[in-house]
Amino acid sequence: MVGLLTLVQSVSYIDRFLPSLVLPAIKRDLHLTDFQLGLLLGPAFALFYVTVGIPFGWVADRLSRRAILAFAIATWSGMTAAASLAASFLPLFALRLGVGFGEAAVAPCAISLISDRFDRIRRPPAVSLYMAGSFMGASAAFLLGGPLVRWMEGAPPIVAGMKAWQTTFLLVGLPGFALALLMLTFSEPARTELTRTATASITAAVRFIIGRWKAFGTLFVGSACVVTLGSLSLWNVSLFQRTWGWHAGQVGISTGLMFITAGPIGTIVGLWLTERWRAVGKKDTTIRTLFTGLAIGAPGFVLFPLAPTAGLALCGMFLGFTGQAMATAAGPVSLSYLAPGQIRAQATAIYYLVISLAGQMLGPPPVGWMVDRFGDPGALRYAVSIEAAAVSIPALILLWLGFGAFRRGVEQLEAESAEPIHG
């Protein structure tokens, strides 16, 4: 089950990162501004991703999570393939909305399934494996997608009249339909960690989170910063082209290698820290890991765009991705320690609504807006650096101040659980 969910996560990130690989060609063929590119990279995906996640979570707390995932995968795969027909900004924007709609179901269903299948001791490795799918998908997108785009730009069109970037959308979207069918091949676990007070409703989930707003707020702020920093890598192809003269294939391979190496390293280090703190009786182990990862990754994201050479920029990017990987898995695990079983999918949807809205809206669009205001495409490197610093410094401060509130939230759920919690 976890293996399939990891594959789903990987494929979702391939589709999510796909526009960044063909960004220059889309800009050229559709005559777009940098701000419009920012809208395609951020809000076009995030608008439905954050708004329909809660309804998906409500359904997932009641019905088959496998069936929901099968429907969602087929939806976003169809939207990705249909983007091959887009010939202007608005249709492409609308289809990216559809991709966000489908992918909104993944996290609520996956985190709920994994949390019910594994107890608290075994849960962090399982969630970490699932979350590693994001780095696997991103690395695959860049390692395979970058060279693929480069090759197709010089090859005859597969479909007459179709641009290379349009063909890319078609080829990436179609395999998702097979993955949708695989979601029906495993059994669903029973729901666990139920409390006597929580009920499976959206209002109950919202009330629960508001009642523990300091604990959840600490988690939301830290994870939103992680998502924001990660979303800045959507500008990588344009950044390396404009700053160091690289082509899409070079950027794709280099960025993919960063993901595929830094991702596992950061995940393993994060798990090691979590287990080490758990062994000495800490109740806030996962939030400590999130803070540590962010403290390691933030300097890399701030400094790598300003590097004098592409090689040094890759070193900074490696540091950033390593810290991001440490922090990424810690967020959903932390959430599972705060939310009871009846509302876990809905709480996960609310969590992703908040962090995705912040991350996608505060990530790519402001960067594009700043570049347009600077009036110089080469200023992209400064815009990315400014954005990374502006979001990471306040987040680190608020995370540090929220350790105690998060720890009390974990202890409170343990005390209220109707079923015994192992570990």
N, C-alpha and C positions, 0 to 999 in steps of 0.2 A: 504493500500500500504506500509506504513512504517513498519507495523507488519510483512509483508511478507519479506521485504528487511532486516529486523532485523534477521529473521529466516535464510535467505540466508547467512548473515554475520556470524551467529553462526555456521552454517554447514561448511562454508569455513574454519573457524578456527579450528573446530574439525579435518578436513582433514589435515590442516596445521600442527597441533601439534601432529598428530598421530605418526609419526616416533620417536618422542622423548620418547614416552611411551614404545616403544619396542626396544629402542636403544641397550641395552646390548645384547638382543637376536639376533638382526641383526649383531652386531659385532662378536658374537660368531659363528653363523651359516655361515656367509659369509666371516669370517676371515678378517675383515677390521681393518685399523688403525684409531686412533682418528682423524687424518686429513681427512680421507675419510668420517668418520661420520660427521665432520664439513661441508664437501661438500654436503652431503645429506640434512643436516639441513638448509643450506644457499643457495649456488649457484644452487643446483639442482632445487629448487623451484623458486629462484629469477630470473634466466636467462631469461626464457620466460615471467615470471610475469612482468618484467620491460620492455622487448623489444616489446611485442605485445600489451601492454596496450595502446600505442598511436594509432595504427591502430584501435583497438576497440573503442577508444575515437572518432576518425574520423568518424567511422560508426555511433556511438551513437549520434553524433551531427546532423545526417541526417535521420536515420531510426528508427524503433521501438526499444526502449530500452528494452521492455519486451521480445521481441523475441531474442534479443542478449543474455539476461540473461538466458533464457531457454536453448539456445544452449550451453552457457558456463557452466552452472551447470551440464548438461548431460555429457559434455566433461570431467570435472575434476572428476566427480563421477565414470565414466568409467575407468579413469586412476587409481584412488585409488583402485577400485576393482581389476583391472588387476595386481596391485602390489602383489597380493596374489600368482602370478605365478613366481615372480622374484626369481632366484636362484643364482645370482651373483651381483656384484656391478654395472656394466654398465646397465643392464636392469632396475634395481631399480632406478638408476640415471635418465635414460631416461623417466621412468614413472612419476617421480616427476617433471620433466620438463613439462610433459603434465598437471599435476595438476596446475602448475604455469600458463600455457597457459590459462586454463579455468578460473581461479580465477582473471586473469588480467582484465576481463570485469566487475567485480562486482563494484568496486569503481567508475569508470567513469559513469556507468549507474545509480547507486544508488544515488550518490551525485547530478547528473544532475536532476534526477526525483524529489528528495526531494526539491532541490532549486527552481524548477519550481512550485511545489505544495504549498510552504509556503513562505510568505513574510519574511522580515528580522527579524521582532520581533518574529515570531513563528518558525523560522528556527532553531535556536540553540537547543531547546528541541527536535525537530524532528530528527536532525542529531545526537544529543547525544543518543537518543534511538537507532537509527541505529548502531552507533558506539559501544554502550553497547553490541551489539551482539558479538563483538570480545571477551569480557570477559565472556559472557554467553557460547560461544562456547569453549573457552579455559577451563573454569571451568567444562563443561560437559565432555570434553576430558579427563581431569585428574580424575574427580570424578567417572565417569562411566568407562572410558577406563582403568584406572589403575587397579581397581579390576577385570575388565573383563579379562585383560591380565594375571593377577595373577591366576584367576580361570582356564583359558584355558591352562595355562602351566601345570596344573596337571590333566586336563581332557582328555579323548580320543579325537582324532582329528575328527572334523565335516566332513572333506573331507579327505579321505585316503591319507597318505603321506604328508599332508600339516602341516607345523609348526604352532604353536600357533600365532606367529606374522603375518604370512601370512593370517591366518583365520581372524585376526583382520582387516586387510585391506579390505578383502572381505565383512565382515559384515558392516563396516562403509561406504563403497562406494555405495552399492546397493540402499539404501533409497533415495539417491540424485535424482534419476530419477523421483520420484513422485514430489519432490520439483520443478523440472524443469517445470512440467506441470502447477503448481500453478502460475507461472509467467504470465500466459495468462489470469488471472482472474480479473485484474484491468485495468482501462483505463489510458492512458497516459495524463499528463497535458500539456498544451501549454507552449512553451518556453518563458521565461520572462527575464527581465533586459537586453534587447537588446540595443546595441549602434549603432550609425550611421557609425562608422569607422571600427568595427570588422567584419570579414567574417569567415564563418565556414570552415577553412582550417588549416592544420597542420602548414604551414609556417606562417599564420596569428597568430596562437596561440603562436608559438615560438617568433615571433617578438614582440607580446604584452608582453610576459614575460620578454624578454630581455630589452624592453623599460622601464620596471619597475623592474629591476633586484634587486634593493635594498630591495623593499617590498617583492617580491617573495623569494629572497635569504634568508631573515630573517626567513620567514616561513619554507622554505625548510630545513635550518640548524636545527631549533628547532625540527621539526617533524622527521627528519632523526635520531636525537639523541634518541627520544622517541622510534622509531622502533628498533634501535640498542639495547637499554637497554631491551626492551621487548623480543627480539630474544634470549637474554642470558638465559631466562627461559627454552629454549629448552634443555639446559644441566642439568635441575634440577634433573631428575631421576638419571643420572650418578653421579651428584654432591653429592646428599644425600646418594647414595649407597657407594661411595668411601670415603666420609668424615665421615658420621655418621652411616653407616651400615644399612640404611633403605632398604626395598624391594620396588618394583615398586608400589604395592598396597598402602603402607603407603605414599609414595611420591605423588601418584596420588590424594588420598583423601585430603591430607594436601594442596597441591598446588591448587586443585580445590576449596577448601574452601577459600583460599586466594583470588582467582579470583572472586568468587561469592559474597564475602563480600566487599572486597576493591574496586571492579569495580563499583558497585552502589554508594558506599559512595563517591568515587572520582568524579563520574559523577555528582552527586547531588551538591557537593561542588563547582565543576567547573561551573555548571549552575548558582548557587547562586552568585558566584563572577562575572560572566559575566553580569548578570542582575543588580547587584549592581553598577558596573562600567558604564553600559549603562545608568542607571537612573541619573547619575551625568554628562552625556553628553560626556563620553569618546568615541573616534572613534577607539581606539585600544584595545577594551575590550577582544576580543578572544585571541590576541597574549599575552596579560597580563596573561590570564588564562593559556595559554600554558607554559609561563615562570614560573609561580608560581607552576604548577604541576611538571615541570621538577626539580625545585629547591627543592621540597619536596621529589620527588621520587629518585633522583640521589644518595643521601647518603644511602638510603636503599639498592639500587642495589650494591653499592660499598662495604658496610659493611656486608651484610648478609652472603656471602660465608666465611667470616673470623670468624664468630661467634664460640665460644667454644662449644656450644651445639646446637642441632637441634631446640630446642624450641626458643632460641634467634634468630636463623637464620630465623625462620618463622615470628618473630616480625619484623625483618628488611625487609623481603619480603613483608609483609603487607604494610609497609610504602612505599616501592617502587611501588607496584601495585596501591596504592591509588593515588600517584602522577602521575603515568602513565595514569590512567583513567581520571584524570583531564585534562591532556594535549592531550590525544588522540582525543577526540571529538572536541577540539578547533582547530585542524589543518584543517580538511575539511571545517568547518564553515568559518574559516579565508580565505580559498581559494575562497569560494563562494562570499565573499565580495570584492575580487580583480578581478575576472574573469567575463566578460560579458556572457550573455546567449548563444550567437552564438558559443563560443569556450569553454564552461564550461566543457563539458565532456573531450575534448582534454587537456585542462589545468589540469583537475584532473588526467588524465593519465600521463601527464608529471610530475606532482607533485608526484604521486606514483612511477613513474620510478626513480626519483631522490632519494626519501627517502627510497624506498625498496632496490635499488642498494646499497646505503650506509649502510642501516641497516642490510641487509642479508649478504653482503660481509664483513662488518666490525664487525659483530656479531659473529656467530658460528665458521667460519673458523679460524680466528686468535687465538681463544681460543684453538682449537684443535692443531694448529701449535705450540703454546707455550707449551702445555702439552707434545707434542712429543719432543720438544727441552729440556724441563726440564728432560725428561727421567724418570718421576715418575707419574703414574696415579693419585696419591694423590695430585699432584700439581694443579689439576683442579680448586680448590677453589681460588688459587692465580691468576691463569690466568683469571678467570671470574671477579675478583675484579679489576685487572689491566685494563682490557678492559673497564669496566664501568667507571672508573675514567678518562681514556684517552679520551673518547668521550664526557662525560658530562661537564667537566670543560670548554673546549673551546666553546661548544655550548651555555652554559649559558652566557658567556661573549658576544658572537656575538648577541644573542637574546636581551640582554639588550641594546646594541648599536643600534639595528635596530628598536626600537619602533617608532621613528619619521618617518622613511621611510615607514613603514607599514601603519601608520595613513594617510600619504599623499596619498598612493595608494588607500585606501578606499574612501577618499574624491574625488579623481580624477574620480573613476568609478561612483560615485553618480552624479557628474557633467556631465558626458558624456552619461548617460543612456537616451535612447530615451523615455522610459516609466518611469513614476514616481515611485520612490522607497519608499514604506511605511515604516515608522519607522526611 
